[in-house]
Amino acid sequence: MSDRPVTEMSFEEAMRELEAVVRQLESGDVELEASIQLYERGAALKKRCEEKLKEAEEKVAAITLNEQGEPTGMNPVEDL
């Protein structure tokens, strides 16, 4: 488990660590107190992944296309 703050992680970093947390919890070899800490870290990592996915979805939704389906620009996100 990394000491890096979850809020500073990229989507990929958070996803990798979340997968490691899940593997540890599923192994059943973690003591109760450590399991609670892992679960809390996992919840924060899941939230970070969801936030980063939402950001990406908003960026994709802001792309405008012309009649041929080619990108022509971006709409401001707040107009969506």
mmCIF file of the N, C-alpha and C atoms, coordinates in Angstrom:
data_MODEL
# 
_entry.id   MODEL 
# 
loop_
_atom_site.group_PDB 
_atom_site.id 
_atom_site.type_symbol 
_atom_site.label_atom_id 
_atom_site.label_alt_id 
_atom_site.label_comp_id 
_atom_site.label_asym_id 
_atom_site.label_entity_id 
_atom_site.label_seq_id 
_atom_site.pdbx_PDB_ins_code 
_atom_site.Cartn_x 
_atom_site.Cartn_y 
_atom_site.Cartn_z 
_atom_site.occupancy 
_atom_site.B_iso_or_equiv 
_atom_site.pdbx_formal_charge 
_atom_site.auth_seq_id 
_atom_site.auth_comp_id 
_atom_site.auth_asym_id 
_atom_site.auth_atom_id 
_atom_site.pdbx_PDB_model_num 
ATOM 1   N N  . MET A 1 1  ? 0.852   -1.176  0.000   1.00 0.00 ? 1  MET A N  1 
ATOM 2   C CA . MET A 1 1  ? 0.000   0.000   0.000   1.00 0.00 ? 1  MET A CA 1 
ATOM 3   C C  . MET A 1 1  ? 0.896   1.237   0.000   1.00 0.00 ? 1  MET A C  1 
ATOM 4   N N  . SER A 1 2  ? 0.581   2.155   -0.865  1.00 0.00 ? 2  SER A N  1 
ATOM 5   C CA . SER A 1 2  ? 1.359   3.379   -1.021  1.00 0.00 ? 2  SER A CA 1 
ATOM 6   C C  . SER A 1 2  ? 1.014   4.396   0.066   1.00 0.00 ? 2  SER A C  1 
ATOM 7   N N  . ASP A 1 3  ? 1.965   5.243   0.372   1.00 0.00 ? 3  ASP A N  1 
ATOM 8   C CA . ASP A 1 3  ? 1.720   6.333   1.307   1.00 0.00 ? 3  ASP A CA 1 
ATOM 9   C C  . ASP A 1 3  ? 1.275   7.592   0.565   1.00 0.00 ? 3  ASP A C  1 
ATOM 10  N N  . ARG A 1 4  ? 1.281   7.541   -0.744  1.00 0.00 ? 4  ARG A N  1 
ATOM 11  C CA . ARG A 1 4  ? 0.923   8.702   -1.557  1.00 0.00 ? 4  ARG A CA 1 
ATOM 12  C C  . ARG A 1 4  ? -0.551  9.055   -1.349  1.00 0.00 ? 4  ARG A C  1 
ATOM 13  N N  . PRO A 1 5  ? -0.840  10.342  -1.189  1.00 0.00 ? 5  PRO A N  1 
ATOM 14  C CA . PRO A 1 5  ? -2.248  10.740  -1.028  1.00 0.00 ? 5  PRO A CA 1 
ATOM 15  C C  . PRO A 1 5  ? -3.076  10.341  -2.256  1.00 0.00 ? 5  PRO A C  1 
ATOM 16  N N  . VAL A 1 6  ? -4.227  9.787   -2.015  1.00 0.00 ? 6  VAL A N  1 
ATOM 17  C CA . VAL A 1 6  ? -5.104  9.323   -3.093  1.00 0.00 ? 6  VAL A CA 1 
ATOM 18  C C  . VAL A 1 6  ? -5.460  10.477  -4.021  1.00 0.00 ? 6  VAL A C  1 
ATOM 19  N N  . THR A 1 7  ? -5.641  11.664  -3.479  1.00 0.00 ? 7  THR A N  1 
ATOM 20  C CA . THR A 1 7  ? -6.055  12.820  -4.281  1.00 0.00 ? 7  THR A CA 1 
ATOM 21  C C  . THR A 1 7  ? -4.999  13.251  -5.295  1.00 0.00 ? 7  THR A C  1 
ATOM 22  N N  . GLU A 1 8  ? -3.770  12.763  -5.157  1.00 0.00 ? 8  GLU A N  1 
ATOM 23  C CA . GLU A 1 8  ? -2.702  13.103  -6.099  1.00 0.00 ? 8  GLU A CA 1 
ATOM 24  C C  . GLU A 1 8  ? -2.492  12.023  -7.158  1.00 0.00 ? 8  GLU A C  1 
ATOM 25  N N  . MET A 1 9  ? -3.229  10.942  -7.071  1.00 0.00 ? 9  MET A N  1 
ATOM 26  C CA . MET A 1 9  ? -3.020  9.816   -7.978  1.00 0.00 ? 9  MET A CA 1 
ATOM 27  C C  . MET A 1 9  ? -3.751  9.997   -9.298  1.00 0.00 ? 9  MET A C  1 
ATOM 28  N N  . SER A 1 10 ? -3.119  9.473   -10.354 1.00 0.00 ? 10 SER A N  1 
ATOM 29  C CA . SER A 1 10 ? -3.800  9.390   -11.637 1.00 0.00 ? 10 SER A CA 1 
ATOM 30  C C  . SER A 1 10 ? -4.802  8.242   -11.568 1.00 0.00 ? 10 SER A C  1 
ATOM 31  N N  . PHE A 1 11 ? -5.640  8.132   -12.573 1.00 0.00 ? 11 PHE A N  1 
ATOM 32  C CA . PHE A 1 11 ? -6.601  7.029   -12.624 1.00 0.00 ? 11 PHE A CA 1 
ATOM 33  C C  . PHE A 1 11 ? -5.867  5.690   -12.593 1.00 0.00 ? 11 PHE A C  1 
ATOM 34  N N  . GLU A 1 12 ? -4.812  5.579   -13.399 1.00 0.00 ? 12 GLU A N  1 
ATOM 35  C CA . GLU A 1 12 ? -4.083  4.317   -13.510 1.00 0.00 ? 12 GLU A CA 1 
ATOM 36  C C  . GLU A 1 12 ? -3.412  3.937   -12.192 1.00 0.00 ? 12 GLU A C  1 
ATOM 37  N N  . GLU A 1 13 ? -2.826  4.910   -11.523 1.00 0.00 ? 13 GLU A N  1 
ATOM 38  C CA . GLU A 1 13 ? -2.187  4.627   -10.233 1.00 0.00 ? 13 GLU A CA 1 
ATOM 39  C C  . GLU A 1 13 ? -3.211  4.162   -9.204  1.00 0.00 ? 13 GLU A C  1 
ATOM 40  N N  . ALA A 1 14 ? -4.330  4.877   -9.150  1.00 0.00 ? 14 ALA A N  1 
ATOM 41  C CA . ALA A 1 14 ? -5.374  4.522   -8.191  1.00 0.00 ? 14 ALA A CA 1 
ATOM 42  C C  . ALA A 1 14 ? -5.945  3.137   -8.495  1.00 0.00 ? 14 ALA A C  1 
ATOM 43  N N  . MET A 1 15 ? -6.128  2.832   -9.764  1.00 0.00 ? 15 MET A N  1 
ATOM 44  C CA . MET A 1 15 ? -6.682  1.525   -10.144 1.00 0.00 ? 15 MET A CA 1 
ATOM 45  C C  . MET A 1 15 ? -5.715  0.400   -9.777  1.00 0.00 ? 15 MET A C  1 
ATOM 46  N N  . ARG A 1 16 ? -4.428  0.600   -10.035 1.00 0.00 ? 16 ARG A N  1 
ATOM 47  C CA . ARG A 1 16 ? -3.436  -0.434  -9.681  1.00 0.00 ? 16 ARG A CA 1 
ATOM 48  C C  . ARG A 1 16 ? -3.433  -0.690  -8.177  1.00 0.00 ? 16 ARG A C  1 
ATOM 49  N N  . GLU A 1 17 ? -3.452  0.382   -7.403  1.00 0.00 ? 17 GLU A N  1 
ATOM 50  C CA . GLU A 1 17 ? -3.433  0.198   -5.957  1.00 0.00 ? 17 GLU A CA 1 
ATOM 51  C C  . GLU A 1 17 ? -4.739  -0.416  -5.465  1.00 0.00 ? 17 GLU A C  1 
ATOM 52  N N  . LEU A 1 18 ? -5.852  -0.025  -6.058  1.00 0.00 ? 18 LEU A N  1 
ATOM 53  C CA . LEU A 1 18 ? -7.145  -0.608  -5.683  1.00 0.00 ? 18 LEU A CA 1 
ATOM 54  C C  . LEU A 1 18 ? -7.142  -2.113  -5.947  1.00 0.00 ? 18 LEU A C  1 
ATOM 55  N N  . GLU A 1 19 ? -6.608  -2.523  -7.080  1.00 0.00 ? 19 GLU A N  1 
ATOM 56  C CA . GLU A 1 19 ? -6.521  -3.952  -7.386  1.00 0.00 ? 19 GLU A CA 1 
ATOM 57  C C  . GLU A 1 19 ? -5.663  -4.684  -6.356  1.00 0.00 ? 19 GLU A C  1 
ATOM 58  N N  . ALA A 1 20 ? -4.568  -4.053  -5.920  1.00 0.00 ? 20 ALA A N  1 
ATOM 59  C CA . ALA A 1 20 ? -3.699  -4.669  -4.904  1.00 0.00 ? 20 ALA A CA 1 
ATOM 60  C C  . ALA A 1 20 ? -4.434  -4.782  -3.573  1.00 0.00 ? 20 ALA A C  1 
ATOM 61  N N  . VAL A 1 21 ? -5.199  -3.765  -3.227  1.00 0.00 ? 21 VAL A N  1 
ATOM 62  C CA . VAL A 1 21 ? -5.973  -3.787  -1.981  1.00 0.00 ? 21 VAL A CA 1 
ATOM 63  C C  . VAL A 1 21 ? -6.986  -4.925  -2.022  1.00 0.00 ? 21 VAL A C  1 
ATOM 64  N N  . VAL A 1 22 ? -7.681  -5.057  -3.133  1.00 0.00 ? 22 VAL A N  1 
ATOM 65  C CA . VAL A 1 22 ? -8.681  -6.121  -3.267  1.00 0.00 ? 22 VAL A CA 1 
ATOM 66  C C  . VAL A 1 22 ? -8.030  -7.488  -3.141  1.00 0.00 ? 22 VAL A C  1 
ATOM 67  N N  . ARG A 1 23 ? -6.867  -7.660  -3.786  1.00 0.00 ? 23 ARG A N  1 
ATOM 68  C CA . ARG A 1 23 ? -6.155  -8.956  -3.682  1.00 0.00 ? 23 ARG A CA 1 
ATOM 69  C C  . ARG A 1 23 ? -5.801  -9.272  -2.231  1.00 0.00 ? 23 ARG A C  1 
ATOM 70  N N  . GLN A 1 24 ? -5.310  -8.262  -1.510  1.00 0.00 ? 24 GLN A N  1 
ATOM 71  C CA . GLN A 1 24 ? -4.940  -8.474  -0.106  1.00 0.00 ? 24 GLN A CA 1 
ATOM 72  C C  . GLN A 1 24 ? -6.162  -8.851  0.727   1.00 0.00 ? 24 GLN A C  1 
ATOM 73  N N  . LEU A 1 25 ? -7.257  -8.125  0.534   1.00 0.00 ? 25 LEU A N  1 
ATOM 74  C CA . LEU A 1 25 ? -8.462  -8.415  1.314   1.00 0.00 ? 25 LEU A CA 1 
ATOM 75  C C  . LEU A 1 25 ? -9.021  -9.790  0.976   1.00 0.00 ? 25 LEU A C  1 
ATOM 76  N N  . GLU A 1 26 ? -8.980  -10.154 -0.296  1.00 0.00 ? 26 GLU A N  1 
ATOM 77  C CA . GLU A 1 26 ? -9.509  -11.458 -0.705  1.00 0.00 ? 26 GLU A CA 1 
ATOM 78  C C  . GLU A 1 26 ? -8.645  -12.610 -0.224  1.00 0.00 ? 26 GLU A C  1 
ATOM 79  N N  . SER A 1 27 ? -7.370  -12.345 0.039   1.00 0.00 ? 27 SER A N  1 
ATOM 80  C CA . SER A 1 27 ? -6.477  -13.422 0.467   1.00 0.00 ? 27 SER A CA 1 
ATOM 81  C C  . SER A 1 27 ? -6.866  -13.966 1.835   1.00 0.00 ? 27 SER A C  1 
ATOM 82  N N  . GLY A 1 28 ? -7.478  -13.117 2.667   1.00 0.00 ? 28 GLY A N  1 
ATOM 83  C CA . GLY A 1 28 ? -7.875  -13.552 3.992   1.00 0.00 ? 28 GLY A CA 1 
ATOM 84  C C  . GLY A 1 28 ? -6.727  -13.632 4.978   1.00 0.00 ? 28 GLY A C  1 
ATOM 85  N N  . ASP A 1 29 ? -5.552  -13.206 4.564   1.00 0.00 ? 29 ASP A N  1 
ATOM 86  C CA . ASP A 1 29 ? -4.366  -13.281 5.423   1.00 0.00 ? 29 ASP A CA 1 
ATOM 87  C C  . ASP A 1 29 ? -4.073  -11.970 6.141   1.00 0.00 ? 29 ASP A C  1 
ATOM 88  N N  . VAL A 1 30 ? -5.056  -11.087 6.206   1.00 0.00 ? 30 VAL A N  1 
ATOM 89  C CA . VAL A 1 30 ? -4.852  -9.771  6.806   1.00 0.00 ? 30 VAL A CA 1 
ATOM 90  C C  . VAL A 1 30 ? -5.622  -9.711  8.117   1.00 0.00 ? 30 VAL A C  1 
ATOM 91  N N  . GLU A 1 31 ? -4.952  -9.206  9.143   1.00 0.00 ? 31 GLU A N  1 
ATOM 92  C CA . GLU A 1 31 ? -5.604  -9.087  10.438  1.00 0.00 ? 31 GLU A CA 1 
ATOM 93  C C  . GLU A 1 31 ? -6.719  -8.048  10.376  1.00 0.00 ? 31 GLU A C  1 
ATOM 94  N N  . LEU A 1 32 ? -7.626  -8.111  11.342  1.00 0.00 ? 32 LEU A N  1 
ATOM 95  C CA . LEU A 1 32 ? -8.816  -7.274  11.343  1.00 0.00 ? 32 LEU A CA 1 
ATOM 96  C C  . LEU A 1 32 ? -8.507  -5.792  11.216  1.00 0.00 ? 32 LEU A C  1 
ATOM 97  N N  . GLU A 1 33 ? -7.630  -5.270  12.047  1.00 0.00 ? 33 GLU A N  1 
ATOM 98  C CA . GLU A 1 33 ? -7.321  -3.832  12.020  1.00 0.00 ? 33 GLU A CA 1 
ATOM 99  C C  . GLU A 1 33 ? -6.733  -3.424  10.668  1.00 0.00 ? 33 GLU A C  1 
ATOM 100 N N  . ALA A 1 34 ? -5.846  -4.245  10.134  1.00 0.00 ? 34 ALA A N  1 
ATOM 101 C CA . ALA A 1 34 ? -5.261  -3.968  8.822   1.00 0.00 ? 34 ALA A CA 1 
ATOM 102 C C  . ALA A 1 34 ? -6.322  -4.064  7.732   1.00 0.00 ? 34 ALA A C  1 
ATOM 103 N N  . SER A 1 35 ? -7.265  -4.986  7.883   1.00 0.00 ? 35 SER A N  1 
ATOM 104 C CA . SER A 1 35 ? -8.359  -5.119  6.916   1.00 0.00 ? 35 SER A CA 1 
ATOM 105 C C  . SER A 1 35 ? -9.210  -3.861  6.883   1.00 0.00 ? 35 SER A C  1 
ATOM 106 N N  . ILE A 1 36 ? -9.471  -3.299  8.046   1.00 0.00 ? 36 ILE A N  1 
ATOM 107 C CA . ILE A 1 36 ? -10.265 -2.073  8.125   1.00 0.00 ? 36 ILE A CA 1 
ATOM 108 C C  . ILE A 1 36 ? -9.535  -0.932  7.420   1.00 0.00 ? 36 ILE A C  1 
ATOM 109 N N  . GLN A 1 37 ? -8.238  -0.812  7.665   1.00 0.00 ? 37 GLN A N  1 
ATOM 110 C CA . GLN A 1 37 ? -7.446  0.231   7.007   1.00 0.00 ? 37 GLN A CA 1 
ATOM 111 C C  . GLN A 1 37 ? -7.409  0.025   5.497   1.00 0.00 ? 37 GLN A C  1 
ATOM 112 N N  . LEU A 1 38 ? -7.239  -1.227  5.072   1.00 0.00 ? 38 LEU A N  1 
ATOM 113 C CA . LEU A 1 38 ? -7.244  -1.530  3.641   1.00 0.00 ? 38 LEU A CA 1 
ATOM 114 C C  . LEU A 1 38 ? -8.589  -1.196  3.013   1.00 0.00 ? 38 LEU A C  1 
ATOM 115 N N  . TYR A 1 39 ? -9.662  -1.540  3.705   1.00 0.00 ? 39 TYR A N  1 
ATOM 116 C CA . TYR A 1 39 ? -10.999 -1.251  3.185   1.00 0.00 ? 39 TYR A CA 1 
ATOM 117 C C  . TYR A 1 39 ? -11.197 0.260   3.027   1.00 0.00 ? 39 TYR A C  1 
ATOM 118 N N  . GLU A 1 40 ? -10.771 1.029   4.031   1.00 0.00 ? 40 GLU A N  1 
ATOM 119 C CA . GLU A 1 40 ? -10.916 2.488   3.955   1.00 0.00 ? 40 GLU A CA 1 
ATOM 120 C C  . GLU A 1 40 ? -10.093 3.060   2.804   1.00 0.00 ? 40 GLU A C  1 
ATOM 121 N N  . ARG A 1 41 ? -8.868  2.560   2.642   1.00 0.00 ? 41 ARG A N  1 
ATOM 122 C CA . ARG A 1 41 ? -8.018  3.005   1.533   1.00 0.00 ? 41 ARG A CA 1 
ATOM 123 C C  . ARG A 1 41 ? -8.661  2.616   0.204   1.00 0.00 ? 41 ARG A C  1 
ATOM 124 N N  . GLY A 1 42 ? -9.193  1.410   0.142   1.00 0.00 ? 42 GLY A N  1 
ATOM 125 C CA . GLY A 1 42 ? -9.853  0.955   -1.075  1.00 0.00 ? 42 GLY A CA 1 
ATOM 126 C C  . GLY A 1 42 ? -11.059 1.812   -1.430  1.00 0.00 ? 42 GLY A C  1 
ATOM 127 N N  . ALA A 1 43 ? -11.824 2.212   -0.440  1.00 0.00 ? 43 ALA A N  1 
ATOM 128 C CA . ALA A 1 43 ? -12.986 3.072   -0.688  1.00 0.00 ? 43 ALA A CA 1 
ATOM 129 C C  . ALA A 1 43 ? -12.539 4.422   -1.247  1.00 0.00 ? 43 ALA A C  1 
ATOM 130 N N  . ALA A 1 44 ? -11.455 4.974   -0.703  1.00 0.00 ? 44 ALA A N  1 
ATOM 131 C CA . ALA A 1 44 ? -10.935 6.244   -1.197  1.00 0.00 ? 44 ALA A CA 1 
ATOM 132 C C  . ALA A 1 44 ? -10.393 6.102   -2.619  1.00 0.00 ? 44 ALA A C  1 
ATOM 133 N N  . LEU A 1 45 ? -9.737  4.984   -2.893  1.00 0.00 ? 45 LEU A N  1 
ATOM 134 C CA . LEU A 1 45 ? -9.220  4.736   -4.243  1.00 0.00 ? 45 LEU A CA 1 
ATOM 135 C C  . LEU A 1 45 ? -10.350 4.583   -5.247  1.00 0.00 ? 45 LEU A C  1 
ATOM 136 N N  . LYS A 1 46 ? -11.399 3.879   -4.859  1.00 0.00 ? 46 LYS A N  1 
ATOM 137 C CA . LYS A 1 46 ? -12.571 3.715   -5.729  1.00 0.00 ? 46 LYS A CA 1 
ATOM 138 C C  . LYS A 1 46 ? -13.188 5.068   -6.056  1.00 0.00 ? 46 LYS A C  1 
ATOM 139 N N  . LYS A 1 47 ? -13.311 5.901   -5.048  1.00 0.00 ? 47 LYS A N  1 
ATOM 140 C CA . LYS A 1 47 ? -13.872 7.240   -5.248  1.00 0.00 ? 47 LYS A CA 1 
ATOM 141 C C  . LYS A 1 47 ? -13.000 8.048   -6.212  1.00 0.00 ? 47 LYS A C  1 
ATOM 142 N N  . ARG A 1 48 ? -11.678 7.954   -6.056  1.00 0.00 ? 48 ARG A N  1 
ATOM 143 C CA . ARG A 1 48 ? -10.753 8.669   -6.942  1.00 0.00 ? 48 ARG A CA 1 
ATOM 144 C C  . ARG A 1 48 ? -10.913 8.189   -8.377  1.00 0.00 ? 48 ARG A C  1 
ATOM 145 N N  . CYS A 1 49 ? -11.013 6.887   -8.578  1.00 0.00 ? 49 CYS A N  1 
ATOM 146 C CA . CYS A 1 49 ? -11.198 6.337   -9.926  1.00 0.00 ? 49 CYS A CA 1 
ATOM 147 C C  . CYS A 1 49 ? -12.494 6.852   -10.537 1.00 0.00 ? 49 CYS A C  1 
ATOM 148 N N  . GLU A 1 50 ? -13.560 6.871   -9.756  1.00 0.00 ? 50 GLU A N  1 
ATOM 149 C CA . GLU A 1 50 ? -14.846 7.371   -10.248 1.00 0.00 ? 50 GLU A CA 1 
ATOM 150 C C  . GLU A 1 50 ? -14.756 8.846   -10.628 1.00 0.00 ? 50 GLU A C  1 
ATOM 151 N N  . GLU A 1 51 ? -14.045 9.639   -9.815  1.00 0.00 ? 51 GLU A N  1 
ATOM 152 C CA . GLU A 1 51 ? -13.880 11.063  -10.109 1.00 0.00 ? 51 GLU A CA 1 
ATOM 153 C C  . GLU A 1 51 ? -13.113 11.264  -11.414 1.00 0.00 ? 51 GLU A C  1 
ATOM 154 N N  . LYS A 1 52 ? -12.031 10.513  -11.586 1.00 0.00 ? 52 LYS A N  1 
ATOM 155 C CA . LYS A 1 52 ? -11.221 10.651  -12.793 1.00 0.00 ? 52 LYS A CA 1 
ATOM 156 C C  . LYS A 1 52 ? -11.987 10.197  -14.030 1.00 0.00 ? 52 LYS A C  1 
ATOM 157 N N  . LEU A 1 53 ? -12.801 9.143   -13.906 1.00 0.00 ? 53 LEU A N  1 
ATOM 158 C CA . LEU A 1 53 ? -13.624 8.699   -15.030 1.00 0.00 ? 53 LEU A CA 1 
ATOM 159 C C  . LEU A 1 53 ? -14.660 9.757   -15.395 1.00 0.00 ? 53 LEU A C  1 
ATOM 160 N N  . LYS A 1 54 ? -15.259 10.379  -14.389 1.00 0.00 ? 54 LYS A N  1 
ATOM 161 C CA . LYS A 1 54 ? -16.253 11.428  -14.648 1.00 0.00 ? 54 LYS A CA 1 
ATOM 162 C C  . LYS A 1 54 ? -15.603 12.605  -15.369 1.00 0.00 ? 54 LYS A C  1 
ATOM 163 N N  . GLU A 1 55 ? -14.397 12.987  -14.943 1.00 0.00 ? 55 GLU A N  1 
ATOM 164 C CA . GLU A 1 55 ? -13.672 14.059  -15.619 1.00 0.00 ? 55 GLU A CA 1 
ATOM 165 C C  . GLU A 1 55 ? -13.446 13.713  -17.087 1.00 0.00 ? 55 GLU A C  1 
ATOM 166 N N  . ALA A 1 56 ? -13.031 12.488  -17.360 1.00 0.00 ? 56 ALA A N  1 
ATOM 167 C CA . ALA A 1 56 ? -12.780 12.059  -18.734 1.00 0.00 ? 56 ALA A CA 1 
ATOM 168 C C  . ALA A 1 56 ? -14.074 12.065  -19.544 1.00 0.00 ? 56 ALA A C  1 
ATOM 169 N N  . GLU A 1 57 ? -15.164 11.583  -18.960 1.00 0.00 ? 57 GLU A N  1 
ATOM 170 C CA . GLU A 1 57 ? -16.455 11.580  -19.648 1.00 0.00 ? 57 GLU A CA 1 
ATOM 171 C C  . GLU A 1 57 ? -16.889 12.995  -20.002 1.00 0.00 ? 57 GLU A C  1 
ATOM 172 N N  . GLU A 1 58 ? -16.673 13.933  -19.090 1.00 0.00 ? 58 GLU A N  1 
ATOM 173 C CA . GLU A 1 58 ? -17.047 15.316  -19.349 1.00 0.00 ? 58 GLU A CA 1 
ATOM 174 C C  . GLU A 1 58 ? -16.223 15.908  -20.482 1.00 0.00 ? 58 GLU A C  1 
ATOM 175 N N  . LYS A 1 59 ? -14.941 15.574  -20.531 1.00 0.00 ? 59 LYS A N  1 
ATOM 176 C CA . LYS A 1 59 ? -14.086 16.064  -21.616 1.00 0.00 ? 59 LYS A CA 1 
ATOM 177 C C  . LYS A 1 59 ? -14.534 15.495  -22.955 1.00 0.00 ? 59 LYS A C  1 
ATOM 178 N N  . VAL A 1 60 ? -14.855 14.214  -22.980 1.00 0.00 ? 60 VAL A N  1 
ATOM 179 C CA . VAL A 1 60 ? -15.309 13.585  -24.224 1.00 0.00 ? 60 VAL A CA 1 
ATOM 180 C C  . VAL A 1 60 ? -16.643 14.189  -24.652 1.00 0.00 ? 60 VAL A C  1 
ATOM 181 N N  . ALA A 1 61 ? -17.538 14.411  -23.706 1.00 0.00 ? 61 ALA A N  1 
ATOM 182 C CA . ALA A 1 61 ? -18.849 14.970  -24.028 1.00 0.00 ? 61 ALA A CA 1 
ATOM 183 C C  . ALA A 1 61 ? -18.732 16.393  -24.562 1.00 0.00 ? 61 ALA A C  1 
ATOM 184 N N  . ALA A 1 62 ? -17.654 17.091  -24.221 1.00 0.00 ? 62 ALA A N  1 
ATOM 185 C CA . ALA A 1 62 ? -17.485 18.476  -24.648 1.00 0.00 ? 62 ALA A CA 1 
ATOM 186 C C  . ALA A 1 62 ? -16.952 18.594  -26.071 1.00 0.00 ? 62 ALA A C  1 
ATOM 187 N N  . ILE A 1 63 ? -16.480 17.514  -26.651 1.00 0.00 ? 63 ILE A N  1 
ATOM 188 C CA . ILE A 1 63 ? -15.937 17.555  -28.008 1.00 0.00 ? 63 ILE A CA 1 
ATOM 189 C C  . ILE A 1 63 ? -17.090 17.718  -28.995 1.00 0.00 ? 63 ILE A C  1 
ATOM 190 N N  . THR A 1 64 ? -16.966 18.701  -29.894 1.00 0.00 ? 64 THR A N  1 
ATOM 191 C CA . THR A 1 64 ? -17.983 18.903  -30.919 1.00 0.00 ? 64 THR A CA 1 
ATOM 192 C C  . THR A 1 64 ? -17.499 18.290  -32.228 1.00 0.00 ? 64 THR A C  1 
ATOM 193 N N  . LEU A 1 65 ? -18.440 17.766  -33.005 1.00 0.00 ? 65 LEU A N  1 
ATOM 194 C CA . LEU A 1 65 ? -18.124 17.127  -34.275 1.00 0.00 ? 65 LEU A CA 1 
ATOM 195 C C  . LEU A 1 65 ? -18.825 17.854  -35.418 1.00 0.00 ? 65 LEU A C  1 
ATOM 196 N N  . ASN A 1 66 ? -18.205 17.815  -36.620 1.00 0.00 ? 66 ASN A N  1 
ATOM 197 C CA . ASN A 1 66 ? -18.867 18.377  -37.798 1.00 0.00 ? 66 ASN A CA 1 
ATOM 198 C C  . ASN A 1 66 ? -19.727 17.305  -38.447 1.00 0.00 ? 66 ASN A C  1 
ATOM 199 N N  . GLU A 1 67 ? -20.304 17.609  -39.592 1.00 0.00 ? 67 GLU A N  1 
ATOM 200 C CA . GLU A 1 67 ? -21.203 16.667  -40.279 1.00 0.00 ? 67 GLU A CA 1 
ATOM 201 C C  . GLU A 1 67 ? -20.517 15.355  -40.657 1.00 0.00 ? 67 GLU A C  1 
ATOM 202 N N  . GLN A 1 68 ? -19.200 15.397  -40.862 1.00 0.00 ? 68 GLN A N  1 
ATOM 203 C CA . GLN A 1 68 ? -18.444 14.194  -41.216 1.00 0.00 ? 68 GLN A CA 1 
ATOM 204 C C  . GLN A 1 68 ? -17.988 13.411  -39.984 1.00 0.00 ? 68 GLN A C  1 
ATOM 205 N N  . GLY A 1 69 ? -18.349 13.895  -38.814 1.00 0.00 ? 69 GLY A N  1 
ATOM 206 C CA . GLY A 1 69 ? -17.972 13.212  -37.583 1.00 0.00 ? 69 GLY A CA 1 
ATOM 207 C C  . GLY A 1 69 ? -16.568 13.522  -37.109 1.00 0.00 ? 69 GLY A C  1 
ATOM 208 N N  . GLU A 1 70 ? -15.954 14.571  -37.673 1.00 0.00 ? 70 GLU A N  1 
ATOM 209 C CA . GLU A 1 70 ? -14.602 14.950  -37.283 1.00 0.00 ? 70 GLU A CA 1 
ATOM 210 C C  . GLU A 1 70 ? -14.656 15.978  -36.157 1.00 0.00 ? 70 GLU A C  1 
ATOM 211 N N  . PRO A 1 71 ? -13.738 15.887  -35.203 1.00 0.00 ? 71 PRO A N  1 
ATOM 212 C CA . PRO A 1 71 ? -13.729 16.873  -34.114 1.00 0.00 ? 71 PRO A CA 1 
ATOM 213 C C  . PRO A 1 71 ? -13.459 18.274  -34.664 1.00 0.00 ? 71 PRO A C  1 
ATOM 214 N N  . THR A 1 72 ? -14.239 19.239  -34.214 1.00 0.00 ? 72 THR A N  1 
ATOM 215 C CA . THR A 1 72 ? -14.071 20.611  -34.676 1.00 0.00 ? 72 THR A CA 1 
ATOM 216 C C  . THR A 1 72 ? -13.753 21.568  -33.534 1.00 0.00 ? 72 THR A C  1 
ATOM 217 N N  . GLY A 1 73 ? -13.920 21.144  -32.322 1.00 0.00 ? 73 GLY A N  1 
ATOM 218 C CA . GLY A 1 73 ? -13.663 22.022  -31.197 1.00 0.00 ? 73 GLY A CA 1 
ATOM 219 C C  . GLY A 1 73 ? -14.238 21.429  -29.932 1.00 0.00 ? 73 GLY A C  1 
ATOM 220 N N  . MET A 1 74 ? -14.354 22.295  -28.951 1.00 0.00 ? 74 MET A N  1 
ATOM 221 C CA . MET A 1 74 ? -14.857 21.852  -27.662 1.00 0.00 ? 74 MET A CA 1 
ATOM 222 C C  . MET A 1 74 ? -15.913 22.823  -27.177 1.00 0.00 ? 74 MET A C  1 
ATOM 223 N N  . ASN A 1 75 ? -16.969 22.272  -26.574 1.00 0.00 ? 75 ASN A N  1 
ATOM 224 C CA . ASN A 1 75 ? -17.938 23.095  -25.877 1.00 0.00 ? 75 ASN A CA 1 
ATOM 225 C C  . ASN A 1 75 ? -17.456 23.256  -24.449 1.00 0.00 ? 75 ASN A C  1 
ATOM 226 N N  . PRO A 1 76 ? -17.674 24.418  -23.856 1.00 0.00 ? 76 PRO A N  1 
ATOM 227 C CA . PRO A 1 76 ? -17.323 24.530  -22.430 1.00 0.00 ? 76 PRO A CA 1 
ATOM 228 C C  . PRO A 1 76 ? -18.090 23.485  -21.622 1.00 0.00 ? 76 PRO A C  1 
ATOM 229 N N  . VAL A 1 77 ? -17.413 22.849  -20.692 1.00 0.00 ? 77 VAL A N  1 
ATOM 230 C CA . VAL A 1 77 ? -18.008 21.783  -19.885 1.00 0.00 ? 77 VAL A CA 1 
ATOM 231 C C  . VAL A 1 77 ? -19.238 22.275  -19.155 1.00 0.00 ? 77 VAL A C  1 
ATOM 232 N N  . GLU A 1 78 ? -19.237 23.513  -18.676 1.00 0.00 ? 78 GLU A N  1 
ATOM 233 C CA . GLU A 1 78 ? -20.378 23.994  -17.920 1.00 0.00 ? 78 GLU A CA 1 
ATOM 234 C C  . GLU A 1 78 ? -21.634 24.154  -18.781 1.00 0.00 ? 78 GLU A C  1 
ATOM 235 N N  . ASP A 1 79 ? -21.503 24.127  -20.132 1.00 0.00 ? 79 ASP A N  1 
ATOM 236 C CA . ASP A 1 79 ? -22.661 24.210  -21.016 1.00 0.00 ? 79 ASP A CA 1 
ATOM 237 C C  . ASP A 1 79 ? -23.342 22.868  -21.208 1.00 0.00 ? 79 ASP A C  1 
ATOM 238 N N  . LEU A 1 80 ? -22.745 21.799  -20.702 1.00 0.00 ? 80 LEU A N  1 
ATOM 239 C CA . LEU A 1 80 ? -23.288 20.455  -20.918 1.00 0.00 ? 80 LEU A CA 1 
ATOM 240 C C  . LEU A 1 80 ? -24.452 20.171  -20.023 1.00 0.00 ? 80 LEU A C  1 
# 
